[in-house]
Amino acid sequence: MIYDDFTMNKAHNLYIHVPFCMSKCNYCAFYSFACKNPDWTEYANNICKELEYWSQKLGKIQIPTIFFGGGTPSLMPVATFEKIMNCVNQNFVVDKDCEITLESNPGTIDKDKLSDFVLNGVNRLSVGVQSLNDEELKFLGRRHDVKTAINLLESAKNMNLRVSADFIYGLPNQKTKNVVNLCENINKLGLSHVSMYELTIEKNTPFGKMNLNMPDNEEMAQMYNAIPQYLSLPRYEVSNYAKTGEECHHNLNVWNGEAYIGIGKGAAGRVYLDNTWFEQRGNFECFEKISDGTRATEKILTGMRTMRGVKLSEDVKNILNFDWINSHKDLVAIDDEYLHTTDKGLLILDDIIVDIVK
Ligand code: SF4
C-alpha cells in the first residue's frame, strides 16, 4: 500500500483496550479489573471520543490493523463492538484487508456471539487457553476448563477465522518434560498461531503473595529451548510461533516500528505526526515528543525480539555499534538489510541489546 505523505499523515495501527474481566487471574498484573456489569455505553462513548480526537489530529488516516486487547474483549456486547467499529469507519480509512483481532477468554463467548462479532468485522480470534490441564487452569485462577477452550478454538476454525491460542509455561514444580508434553498436545489442535509465555510472578498478585516453588533459571531455559524443538510451528518472535503468513500482523507492525495509537485507559501508542514521534497513552493521559534516537532504540528493542530482526533504516544504523556487531558474528547476523540474533544470540538477547547500541 502506498501512502501519499503530502496529503495524509502516516498510517497508524489501532490498539483498543477493554479493561474488564469476569474475575482476576492469580498471576495477572495487567491493567484490568473484575467487573460483572460494566457500563458499556459509557465505555463505548469514551472510546469513540478518543477515536474522533485522533481523526481530527491526524486526519482520515489509513488503518492497516485493529487489535482489541484486554482485559477480556470477548465480554463486550456485540452492540458495543459495532458502535466502536462504526466510529472507526467514520473517522478513518480502514484497509480492505485490515486484520481485526479480538482477544477472548473461553466461557465468555459462545458460537452465536462469535458469529455476530465476525459479521461486524472480526477476522482473527486470539484465545487465552493458557493450559491443557484442568487442575493447572484452576491453580492459575482461570474460570474455564480445557473442553470449553477447545470448543471455542473449533468454533472459530469452523468460521474460517484466523485463530491464535495463548499458553503459559514455567508453572511451579513444572519440568521440561511437562512442557514437551504440552507442545505435543498443542500440535494436535492444528493451530496456525500460538503464543507461549513464561509465567512471571509479579508483586501485588495472589501468586506474588504465595511462596511458590518456581523452576530455577536453568530449567526455565531448557523449557524455552524445548518449545521450538517440539512445537510444529516456527518461532517468529521470542514468544510467538506461526505458520508463514499467519503471524499477527498487528504485533509485527508494532515490533517493526510502525505507528500505532493506543485507545482506552491502559493502552499505549507511538504516534507519528508532522515528522515527529510521540509517546502516547489512551484516555488522553500522555502525549509527549520523543527523540528520533529514542524511537530508534525502541525499534531495536522490539525488532531484535523477532526472528527477522530490526530493519537497518538510517535512524537505526545511526545508533548501532557496528564494531561490536562485526566482531560477534556467532551472536548476530545481517541478512537483507535486517540485523537479527543467531540461535546462540537469542538465548542472551537482553545482554546483546545493551552491546549493539552505541
Ligand atoms: S483474563 Fe487476562 S487480563 Fe483478565 S485477569 Fe485474567 S490474565 Fe488478567
Residues whose N, C-alpha, C, O or C-beta is under 5 A from the ligand:
A	BS01	SF4	C21 S23 K24 C25 C28 F30 S32 G70 G71
